[in-house]
Amino acid sequence: MKYLLTLWCLCFSFAADAAATFPDGTPIDPWFECHDKIDPALLGERFVVTDYGVVRDSTLVQTAALQAVIDLAAEQGGVVVIPEGVFLSGALFFRPGTHLHVERGGVLKGSDDISDFPVVDTRIEGQSLRYFAALVNADGIDGFTMSGEGTIDGNGARYWRSFWLRREVNPACTNMDELRPRLVYISNSKNVQLQDLTLCNSPFWTTHIYRSEFMRLLDLRILAPAEPVRAPSSDAVDLDACSNVLIRGCYMSVNDDAVALKGGKGPWADSDPTNGGNYNIIIEDCTYGYCHSCLTCGSEAIHCRNIVLRRCRVDRADRLLWLKMRPDTPQHYEHILVEEVSGNAHSFLFVMPWTQFFDLKGREDIPLSQASHVTMRHIDLACDTFFDVVQADDQYRLSDFTFRNLRIRARDISCSRDFIPRFCWSDVDLRQQ
């Protein structure tokens, strides 16, 4: 009885600590404890698009008519409603006072003609530049909701095929050489909630959020295929210089990273005011299908702190945690916690130099990159490779790692960790399979 009481106290203490503080010990804002869904009926008048001249025709691009409904809703405040049916569109721009609700059976589908997406001032791959708008765009909004049991479909197949054909002709082509839009782009906003929707088949990144805070992504299904045509760079969620973000209860299966932390790239990225770090991010109670990584720092990131991935189930991910160490960019990934994860992945931890499109832009020294205070605990995982970590002292430094209470079944259980100072190793059960 005394043993059980002690065990219960320890478990309770661990749960309380985990719930109360971020990895660096600072308190978690009570905002993270609210998972309530927003009732669109409370957000203002409903503007059902078919009441304003938009027709149910899956072959007709109706960008102008849909945008007119959004602009009308902005004047009065309210919710733009996509009812049952398929509605084809180019880039749409949501204004302050507007929201989007896609009803069950409703599909907002992106045009597969890039000319339906204007070139605008935006953000892509750690750079602020001119590029194509997304299908759904929201900038500078305090209080924006995307909801419903319907679907936002990027209609990406034509873009994907074109990308791979271009790669055959020019293997060095970049993501931006192939002209394609993102699915959702939210920037300079706060108090935003995305809930219940299916976001699928994005031509490029699926959900890109830049310089925004107090964002909740709840019970989304984010999908892009790995076969028969691979959807290139179809990241589920890209957080780009964001803070206070909750991703909860989502299913993510895409042909790239599931959650990727961005923020800037280049040898002087940390001095560019358009760049920034990601702080206070919690990803919990999610399920992962195929993806390149469940959680990735980089490749365009300068500072990530207080990042938590917990209580998740993984199936067929290439990597559980991926730290992309870019030798042409100053980086610091710190106070990262991965805990209470089960399932299978190719690699448990993956840390290697990321040299794709390496460019020091005339800088003579290599900017300092480091990852520190990384904790992985209470994990039960089957994988091919346990410790996919390369020592590269000339490019980055690793320190203060903690592995605790791990049950790992792997083909390769080797772990050369002597080059990582202050590596805490406790109750790690490695079994070769």
N, C-alpha and C positions, 0 to 999 in steps of 0.2 A: 504494500500500500504506500509506504514511504517512497519507494522507487517510482511508482506511478505518479505520485504527487509531484515529485521532483521533475520528472520528465514533462509533465503538463506545465509546470511553471517555466521550464526552459523553453518549451514550444511557445507558450504565451508571450514570454519575454522577447523571443525572436520575432514573432508576428508583430508585436507592438513596436519594436525597433524598426522593422521593415516598413511598417505603415506610417511611422511618425517622422522619419528623417530621410533625406536624400543620402547618397553615398558619402558625401563630404561632411555629414552630420548636421547640416542645416535643416530646419523644419520643413516638412512638406505642407504647402498651402492647403487649407481645407477645401479649396476649390476642386482639387483632384478627387475628393470623395463624392462629389455629386455626379451621378451617372444618369440623371433623369432625361428622358426624351422631351424635346420641345414639341408642343402641340401647335401645328401650323394654323389651326383655327384661331389661335390667340395672337397671331402675328399681323392681323389686319385683313383687309378685303381680299377675297379670292379673285384672281384674274385668270380664268380658264381660257387658254389660248384659242380654243375653237369658238369662243364667243366673240372673238375679235378678228375674224377673217382668216385665221390659220386653218388649213384643211388637213384632213387625214389622208395624206398621200406620201408614201414612203419613197417615191421617186422624185419628188419636187423639193428643191432647196428653197426654204422659206425664211432665210436669215432676216431679211428686212421686216417681214411681218411679225416674226417672233421678237425682234428687238423693239418694235413699236409697242408691243404689249409690256415689255420690261420698262420702257420709258414712261408709259402711262402709269404703271404701278409705282414708279419712283415719284411721280407727282403727288399721288394720294397715299402712298405707303401701303404695302400689301404683298401678297404671295402670288407669284406667277406659277400657274398649275399646268403641268403637262398631263392630259388625261390619257385614257387607253388609246393606243394607236402608235404609229411610228412617225416621227416628225424629224425631217432632215434639215440640217442647218450648218452654216459656217459659224464664225466666232460670234459669241454673244457676250455683252458687257452688262453686268449687274451693278446697280447704283445703290447709294445709301437709301435705306428704307425699303429695299426689295429683298425678297427671298425666293427660293425655288423649291417647288414640291412636284415630284414625279409620281403619279399614282400607279398602283399595281396595274400591270399591263401596258403602261406608258413607256415609250422609248424616245429619248432625245438622242438622235443619231448624228454623228458628225459627217460632213461631206468628205468624200475622198478626193476632192479637187482642192489643191493647196491655194488656189487663187481666191477661195472663199474665206481665207484667214489673212487679214491684213498684217503687214509688217508694222510693229509698234515698238516703243521703248519698253523693254522687259528685262528679264533675267534668265540666263540659261547657263548651265555648266560652270557656275562660279563666276560669271561675268555679267555685268550690266551692259546691255547692247541692244541693237535693233534686231528683232527676230519675230517670228510669227506668233500671233495671239493664240491662245488655247481655244477650245470649244466653249468652255465656261470660264469667264474671267470676272474677278471681283477685286477692286482696288480701293483702299482707303475707306473701308466700311467698319463701323463699330456696331456689331450685331447683325450677323448674316447667317442664315440657316439654309442648308440643302437637306431635304428630307424626302421620305416616301419609299414605297416598296417597289418602285419602278427601276428603270435602267438608264444610265447614260453610257452610250456605246460609241466608241471612237471610230469604228468602221475602218480599222487600221490595215486590213489585209493588203490593199493596193500599195500603201506606203512601205509595208514590210518587204514585199517582193521587190519593189524598186530599190530599197536599201541594199538588199543582198546582191542584186544585179550590179549595182554601183561598186560594191566591194569586190566583185569579180574583176571588174575593169580596173579599179584603183584600190588596191588593198590598204592604202594609207589614208583613205578618206575618213573624215571625222563624222561624228554624229550630226553636226550641223551642216555638213556638205549635202546631206540628203534632206530636202525640204519637207518638214512634217510638223504638225502641231502637237501640243500636249492636250490632255483631256480637260483638266481643271487647273487653273492658276489663280491663287489667292495671294494678294500682296498688301503690305502696309495696313493690315486689318487686325481687329481684335474682337473677342467675344464671338467667335465663329463656331458653328456646330454642323458637322456632316453626320447624318444618321440614316441607317437602314438601307441605303441605296446599293445597287450593284453598279460598279464602275468597271467597264471592260473594254478590251480591244483598243487601247490607246495607241495611236501611231508612234508616240514618244513617251515621255514620263506621264504617269497617270494622274497623280495628285501632287502638284508642286506648290509649296507654301513658302513665301518669302517675307522676311521681316514682319512677322505677325506673332501675336501672343494670345494666350488663353483660347486655345483651339482644342475642340473635342472632336474626335473621329470615333463614332460609336456604331458597332454592329454593321460595318460595311462589308461588302464582298467585292474584292478587287482582283480582277482576273485578266490575264493575257497569256496566250498559248506559247508553249515551247515546241510544239509540233502541230500539224505537218509543216507550217511555216512559222519560224521563230519570230516572235515580236521583239525586235531589238530595242534595248534601253527602255523597257516598259516598266520601270520602277513603280512599285505600288504607291509609296509615299516618299517624297523628297522634302525634307525640312531644311530650309536655307536661311540661316541666321534668325532662328525662331526661339521663343522661350515659353515655358508653361504650356506644354502640349500633352494631351492625353489621347492615346490610341488604345481603344478597349473593345474587346469582343469582336474583332475583325477577322475575316478569313482572307488571306493573301496568297495568291498563286500566280506568279508572273515570270517572264523570261529575263529577269535581272534582279537587282536587289529589292527586297521587300520594303524595309525602312532604311533609307540612306540619309545620313546627315551631311549637309553641304555647308557652304558659307564663303567660299572664295578660293582662288588658286593663283599661283604665280609667286615669284621670288619676293615680292613686296606686298603680298596679299593682305598682311596684317596692318598695313598703313592705308589701305584703300577704304574710305568711309562708306562705300556701298556694300562692303563685306561685313561679316560678323560671325559670332559664335552661336552655338545651340546650347541652351541651358534649361535644366529642369524638364526633362522629357521622360514620360512614363508610358511604356508599352506593356499592356497586361491582358491576360485572359484571351489571347489571340490564338488562332490556328493557322499554321503555315502549310501550304502545299509546296510544289516545286518553286524554288527561287534560288538565285545565286548566293544570297545570304539573308538570314533573318534580320540581322542588325549590322549595318555597315557604317563606319566612320570614314568619310572620304568618297570619292577621290578628291573632290574639291571642298576641303574643309580646313579651317584654321584653328578653331577651338571648340571642343565639345566637353561639357562638364555636367555632372549629375544626370547621367543617362541610365535608365532602369528598364530592363526587359525581364518580366516575371510572369509566372503561372501560365506558360504557353505550351502548346503541343506542336511538334514539328514532324513533318512527313516529307522526305525526299529533298530537303534543302541541301544545296551544295555546302554551305557553311552555316554554323550557328552564329559566330561572331567574327567579323572581318574588319581588321584595322588596315586600311589602305595608307601606307606610309609613302607620301609623295616627296621625292628628294628635291623638287624644285619649289617647294612651298613650305613656309614655317607652319608647323602643326603642333598642337598639344591636345591629346585625347586623355581626359582624366576623370577619375571618380565614376567609373562605369561598373554597373552591377547587372549580372545575368544570373537569375536564380529560379528554381522551381520549374525547370523545363524537362520535358520528356519527349521521346520519339527517336528519330533517326536523321542523320545528316552525313554528308561525305566527310566534312572536317568539323571538329569541335571548335578549335581556335585557329584562325588563319591570319598570319602577320608576315607580310613580305613587301619589298619595295614596289611601288606602283609607278611605272615609268612610261605609261602610255602618253604620247605627245609631250614628252619631257622637254622643257624649255626654260633655261635660266635667264633668258632675255638679257644677256650681257653681265649678269651678276657673277663675280668670280668665285665666291664661296658658296657652299651648299647651306641653305637655311636650316636651322635646327628644327628637327621634328622629334617628338617624344610621345610615348604613351605610358601613363602611370596610374597607380591605384585602380587596377582592373581586378574585379572580384567575380569569380564564377563558382557558384555553390548550389548544393541541393539539386543536382542534375542527374538524370538517368537517361543515357543516350547511347544508341548504337551508331557506330560510324566506321568509315574506312581508315581515316587518319586522325589520331587524337591531337597531336601537337604540330600543326603545320606552321612553324615559326622559324624564320630565317634570321640569323644574327647578321646585322649589317651596321657595324659601329660607325662607318663613314657616312651613313645616311640617316640613322635615327637611333634613339635610345629608348630602352624599355626598362621599367623599374616598378617595384611595389605591386607585384601580382599576387593574388590569393586564389588558390584552388581548395575548396573545402566540401566535404561530403559529396563526392562524385562517384557515380556508378557508371563506368564506361566499358563498353564492349567494342573492341576495334580490331581491325586487321593489323594496323601498325600502332603499337602502344608506346613506341619510343618517345622520349621527352628529354631533350638536351636543354636544360634550363639554367645552367650555371652562369650564363652570361647576363642573366636578369637579376640585378641586386634586389635583395629583400623580397624573395619569392617565398611566400608562406604556403605550405603544402600540408594538408591535414585530412585524414580519413578519405583518401583517394583510392578507390578500388578499380584497378585497371585489369581487364581480362581480355586476352587475345581470342578472337573468333575466327 
